[in-house]
Amino acid sequence: MMPHFANPVFLVLLTLVPPLLWWWLRRRRNALRHPALGDLASLPPGRAKLARWGPAMFRSLALALLIAALAGPRWPDLQTRIETEGIALMMLVDVSGSMAERDFDWRGEAITRLEAVKKVFGLFVAGGEKFPDVVEGVDVTKFQGRPTDRIGLVTFATRPETACPLTLSHSVLLRILNAEQPRTIPGDSETNLSDAVAMGLLRLDAAGPRRKVLVLLSDGDHNVPRPQSGWTPRQAAQVANGLHVPIYTVDAGGSGTTSKERGSRELADSPGETRAAATRTLEEMAHISQGRYFQARDTQGLLDACRDIDALERAETSSFQYRRYHEGYPWLAAAAFALFGGGLALERTIWRRIP
């Protein structure tokens, strides 16, 4: 591993070394008067040149080493290497009553919409190699997993809940997701998109300056008339856009409306009108927030949606961070003082000049 400098700005001072060396060699020195210089011309030069250049070179090298020490050379301890974190991604998963509908297929078996979401999100988060239970014909290598991303989970029905804050412990996240069940209690099984987005944005605030993304998966229209946030789904999308957080909406709804999740609005509308309204809401939320809308009416559609989101939001993670570094400045500083001291000692002894 190549060393680098903690304070490289000090290296600019190295440009002062050549002028100082020139000044040292050209400066005027005291002279000794002698009545007959011709008698001295035949003497051998001895160590005159070395006595002139030696102290200057020692001082120049010592000064250069001292400047390099100020710049803080260091190299990382490979034993403490950690991968750089990627994006912050909050999954908003609908657990309303309609998510209990068994209209998804997994390896020939009918499963609920929520069970399909659990399996596909497992592929999305952990990757295909760690999630072998897949449908036939699915290329698991296309799901690479997201080990460097901080991922969190908000589940929502009538009210949103932070099931898991942003974390790098993805195994814990998936265990929490697998434990979720559709809400079946009347009054607690509706779909509240607005508060789900508000909760997701609040949890993403802890991620700092890194890229932030919301993935909203729902199968129904927003049917909570007075959400706690006071926002409509479109207003929630506008807030997300203002915070530069795209919303990728995944529509996992079937062809009609289920009786397990009927609010006052749905009783007034036909199932076809309700499904169209749900699709239109999710499309507008994605468009307003600069995200994308995905239709996932079956297992393959859900897999395709998550694979596309995975490709769209894949950050480069080729760089690394380190917990500890080996510092080189003490050695350079010691060498600089050794050169200064050695040069002074030689000037006072074998390189001594008169006067």
N, C-alpha and C positions, 0 to 999 in steps of 0.2 A: 504494500500500500504506500503510495507516494505521500510524502509529508506536505502540509500546507501551512499557511500562516493565519494566526488568529487576528492580527492587526497589520495587514499588509501595507497600510498607508505609510508606515514608518520606513518602508523600503525606498521611498522617494529620497530619503536622506543619503542613500548611497551615491547619489549624483554629486555630493559634496566631497567625496573622497579623492577623485582625480585632481580637482583644483587645489586641495590642501596638500597633496603630494607634490604638485608642481611648485607651490609656494615654499614648501620645506626645502626643496632642492635649490631653489633660486634665491633664497633669502641671503642677505649680506651677513657675513660673519666677521668677528674681530680679526685683525691682521697683526703679524709680528714683523717688525722692521729688522732687516738683516743687511749689513754693508756689502756683502758679496754673494748675490744669489747664484752666480755662475758656479760657485763651488758646490752648490746643492743640486744642480741640474743633473750631474752624473750619478746621483744616488738612485738606487732601485726604487720603483713606486711602492713596493710593499703592499700594505693593506689600505692605502689611501682611498681607492674607489669603494672598497667594501665598507670602510668607515663612513663614507659619505652616503652610500645608498642603503646600507643595512638598517640604520635607525629609522630612515624614512619608510622603508618597506614594512618594518615591524609595526610602526605606528599606524600605517594605512591599513594593514591587515587587522590589527586590533580594533580600529575604529569600525571597519566593515563588519567584523564579527559582533561588535557591540550593537550596531544598528540592526543586524539580523536577529539578535536576541530580543531587542525591543519589539520586533514584528511578531514575536511569539510563534516560532515554528513548533509544529506538533503533528503527530500522526495517530490515527485511531487505534484503539485496542480492539482487534478483531473478535475477541471473546465477548464483547458487549454490543455487537452489531444488532440493530433492530430495523425492520423495514419501515419505510416512510408510510404514514397513513394516507389513504386515498380520500374519497369523498365522504360526506355525511348523508346517509339515506334513511328516511323515516317511512316505514310501511304503514299505511292506513288500511286496515282490513275490516270489512263489513261483517259483523256477526249478528245481523238482524235475523228475524224468524225465517225469512225467505231463503237464507243461506243453508237451511236444512233440506231443501229440495234435492232429491236424488235424480238429477238429470245430467250428471257427468259420468264418463266411463273411464275406468283405469284397469287396464289389462283384462278387459272383458267383464268387469264387475261394476255395477252401478253404485256410485258413491255420491255423497252430498257435495254441493258447491264448495262448502268450507273445507271438506276433506281434500278436494282437488287443489284448492289454494294452498293448503299446508304442504302437499307433496311437491307442487311446482315451485313454491317459494323455498323449499328445502334445496332443490336443484339450483335455484338462483343464488342462494346465499352460500351454501357449502360446496357446490360444484358437483358435476356428474360422477366423478370418481369416488366421492364419499357418500353418494346417494344412489346405490345400484337399483333400487326398486322403481323402475320406470316402465312406461308402456312400450310395447314392441314397436320397433321402427324409429325410436327416438335416438339421435346421436348425442350421447351424454357428453362427448368431448366438447360440444359447443357451449356447455355450461362450465366455465372455468372456476366459478366461485369468486367471492369477493373478500379474501382474507385480510386485506389492508383497509377496508372501509368500516367506518363506524356506522352500525345499523341499529335502528330502534323500531319499536312496534307500538302502534296505537290501535286498539280495537274499538269499534263504535257500533252502537245501535241507536237507541234514543239518546244515549249519552256516551261521550267518548271516555276511554280509560287508557292511561299509559301503562300498557302491559310490560314493556321493557324499555328503559331509557337507552340512549345511544351507547353502544358497547362494541368491543372487539371480540368478546366472548360469544361467538355465534352459536356454539353448541347450546349455551344457556338460552339464547334467544329462540332457537328452534324448539327447544323443550317447552318453553312458555307458549309458543304458537300452537304446538300440538295439543296442549291442554285446553285450548279454547273451544267452547261449544256455542251453537246458535242460541240467542236469547228467545225464550218462549213465553215469558210472563207478559200478559197484556199490559200495554202501556210502556213496556221496556223493549219492544221488539221492532220499533220503527227505524227509519234510516235518517240520520242526522249528518249530512255531508259538511255543513258549515262549521259546526263545532269540532268535527274531526280534523278539518284543515287547520282551524285555529289552534288546536292542541298540538298538532304536528309541527306547526311553525314555532310554537313556544318551546318545544323540546329541541328543535334544531338550533335554537339560539345558543345552546351550550357548545356547539361545534366550532365556534370561533370563525376565522376568516376563510376556511376551506369551502369548497363547492358543496352546496346543499341541494337535496332533491327530495320530493315527495312522490311516493307511488300509492295511488288511491285505487283500491279494488272494491267495487260495489256491484250489486245486481239490481238495485232499485232506485227509484227517484227519491229526492229529498222530500220527506213528508212530515217533518216536525215543524209546525207553524211558527213557534216562537223559540228559536234556539237561544242558548245562554249567551253566545257571542253577539247576538243581535244582527248577524250578517246573513245575507242570502248566499247560496253557493257561488254565484257570480261575484259578489262582493268579496268573499273569501279568496277567490282566485285573483282578484285585483290586488288584494293585500299581498298575496304570495308573489305576484309579478313585481310589486314595488320593492320587495325584499330580494328579488332576483332568485327566487326559488321556483323552478318549473314543477308542474304537477303532471305526472304521467297517469292518466286515468285508464283503468282496465274495466270494461263493461262485461261482467260475468252473468248478466241477466238472461233468462230464457225468453221464449216467444210470447209469454203472457205474464200476468200478475198472479202471484200466489195468494191464497186466502190467509196464509200465516202472517201476512204483513199488510193489512189494509187500514189505511187512515181515512179521514173524512174526505180528502181529495180523491182518493182512489175509488171510493164508493160512488162519486159523482161522475167518474170517467169510465170509459170502457177499458178493458185490459190492453187493447192495441194502443189507445191514446196514452195510457199510463206508461207503457214501454217506450213509446216514441218520446215522451217527455223526459224519461230517465236518460235515454240516449242523447237527447239534445242538451240536457244539463251537463252531462259528463264531457261531451264534445266542446261545449263553450268554456268549461272550466280549464280544459287542456289548452284551448286556443288562447284564452286571456292570459294565462300564466306562462306562455311560450313553451308549453310542454307538448305532449302528443296523446291522442285518443287511440285506444286499442279495443277491438271487439273480440271477446272471448266467450263465445256461446257454447263451446265444447272444450274438451281437454286439449286437443291440438291447438285450438285458438289461444288457450291460456299459456301453453308452452311457447308458442310463437311470440306472444306479447312480452313475456318475461325475457326471452332470448333477445328480442329487439331492444328492450330497455337496457339489458346487460351490455349490449354492443354500443349503445348511444352514450352511456355514462361509465365508460371505463377509463380511469385516469392512469397516467404513466406512473409506475412504481419502481423504476430502475434505480433510483437513488436510495441512500440509506442514511440513517442517523445512528449515533453512537452514544452510549452512556458515559464512557470514559476515554480520555486521550492520554497519550504519553507526551509530556512536554519536553521540548528540546532547548528552551532558552537558558536553563542553568548551565548546560555544557558549553554553549556558545559564550556566555558571559565569563565563565571560568577561563576559557581559552583566550578571550580578549585580554583579561587581566594578566594572564600568564605571558602573553606577547608583550604587553606594556612593560611588565616587570623585567622580562628577559632583555628587551631592547635597552632599557635604562641601565641594567647591569653590564651589558656589553659595551655601552657608551662610556661607562666609567672605568672599564678595564682594557680589553684588547682593542677596542675601537676608539679609544680616547684620542682626541685631537688637540694639538697645542697651536694656538691658544684656544 
